[in-house]
């Protein structure tokens, strides 16, 4: 990708970087899996991992659980 300054010189006002976060995510996933494979734990990289609370917020866990409660029907006779 060209640096922002270069794009500005070329009179661009908007730049789209469609795969940068995806590429960064893939790199981070590979690193975490490599550490887990080699060490059997991710404790050594815990500081660079998203917390469970933050992950739950990002994926909208509360909203999904509300939908689940609303639409999940349990047949008490089969439980």
Phi and psi in degrees as a GROMACS rama.xvg file:
@    title "Ramachandran Plot"
@    xaxis  label "Phi"
@    yaxis  label "Psi"
@TYPE xy
-75.0646  145.721  UNK-2
-64.0484  151.996  UNK-3
-55.3708  -41.9101  UNK-4
-58.5674  -40.9365  UNK-5
-66.7168  -41.6944  UNK-6
-63.1852  -39.1013  UNK-7
-64.1377  -40.5245  UNK-8
-61.2064  -31.8409  UNK-9
-84.6514  5.96968  UNK-10
75.3161  18.789  UNK-11
-77.9785  139.15  UNK-12
-107.145  -19.7424  UNK-13
-133.326  137.32  UNK-14
-129.622  137.518  UNK-15
-113.207  128.431  UNK-16
-117.452  77.316  UNK-17
-66.5459  -25.1348  UNK-18
-114.182  2.76531  UNK-19
-63.2564  -46.2601  UNK-20
-69.0953  -35.1165  UNK-21
-64.4647  -44.8473  UNK-22
-64.1848  -40.0774  UNK-23
-65.1622  -40.8965  UNK-24
-63.4152  -42.9774  UNK-25
-62.208  -43.6647  UNK-26
-60.1867  -45.9355  UNK-27
-65.2273  -39.6757  UNK-28
-63.8039  -43.3726  UNK-29
-62.267  -41.2699  UNK-30
-63.0735  -47.0021  UNK-31
-62.0373  -43.4398  UNK-32
-67.2676  -35.8241  UNK-33
-65.2463  -44.454  UNK-34
-62.0188  -44.1876  UNK-35
-61.7215  -41.0395  UNK-36
-65.6356  -44.4129  UNK-37
-76.0641  -38.4226  UNK-38
-106.854  -15.3663  UNK-39
76.7729  7.53428  UNK-40
-159.409  162.799  UNK-41
-110.51  15.9251  UNK-42
-55.9754  -36.7147  UNK-43
-70.257  -16.5112  UNK-44
-118.667  12.517  UNK-45
-53.0896  -34.2661  UNK-46
-65.6338  -21.099  UNK-47
-101.243  3.38553  UNK-48
-98.0879  147.702  UNK-49
-66.8246  141.306  UNK-50
-70.1981  160.167  UNK-51
-61.5987  -39.1667  UNK-52
-61.7897  -44.7363  UNK-53
-66.6418  -41.5052  UNK-54
-59.3007  -46.0019  UNK-55
-59.2284  -39.8887  UNK-56
-66.5838  -44.817  UNK-57
-62.5832  -41.1698  UNK-58
-85.2229  -1.37074  UNK-59
70.2535  39.8083  UNK-60
-56.0214  -42.1331  UNK-61
-57.4767  -44.2827  UNK-62
-64.159  -41.2538  UNK-63
-66.0418  -37.8219  UNK-64
-67.9224  -35.451  UNK-65
-63.8925  -43.7207  UNK-66
-62.7717  -41.3333  UNK-67
-59.9318  -46.6841  UNK-68
-63.9797  -35.8189  UNK-69
-69.4941  -40.8575  UNK-70
-106.636  -11.3095  UNK-71
-77.4541  120.44  UNK-72
-110.593  124.565  UNK-73
-109.821  124.572  UNK-74
-82.8515  105.395  UNK-75
-59.8909  -26.6194  UNK-76
-70.6674  -27.3919  UNK-77
-93.147  -5.91664  UNK-78
